[in-house]
């Protein structure tokens, strides 16, 4: 079967890692436009999108409208589509949102990629016309994606899921502490009610006042820190007072200090940054299909 977007498996990268990590690679192309697609990947999906946008461009051309020229800036931070004269950014496609990229084998000038829109969360297919660089641009996007997810791993992206699980456990511990406190308050209320009922039901002569140091069962209440009688020192002075419990570090119901999953880098992971890391992880997990070659976080994952 003749496939418009063939597979490439043994292609070498076009640029040095430094060129994409510290700078960007510019390309000039004509922008046929973008259109919504139903799936994030698929040769047939992009083929239909190319056909649709080519037809729309022919109609505009017959009306005297020229195909707009754009500049592509490809780096590990994404693919920027700019006006070549004003340098105004028309579209900024982050790499973790790009899921499919290919050049057309039946028309070597055409290349395309599918990117998930950051606002609508719809999958959009972007189609371009480049006379000589279609295949090179496709490979450059693939190389940028490869470098981007490696950088994501090195910067701690592997721990995003672990951090989420720890945060969930910490939340559960907080809930248990609150529940434990509520139960203690209920027990205290029941003790008070029982004391009151005993006072009202027993004859006055049989009521024996209880020492405030014992509970309703004539037992000395347990205290983790039992008060010790002060013992004078040899010179007759009293020893310094023992620090109260309130001055100690607050501990949870297991006697351990509360664990903050982000204590080692709280400034680096506020809620908005954490949500972005989660989004990046999901995007990189999906991987980028580059004409049949898939790049993703786990190359052994059959879902990629």
Beta strands, then each sheet from edge to edge (+ up, - down):
strand 1: 25-37
strand 2: 69-75
strand 3: 78-83
strand 4: 89-93
strand 5: 98-103
strand 6: 110-116
strand 7: 123-129
strand 8: 288-290
strand 9: 293-295
sheet 1: 4+ 3- 2+ 1- 7+ 6- 5+ 8+ 9-
end
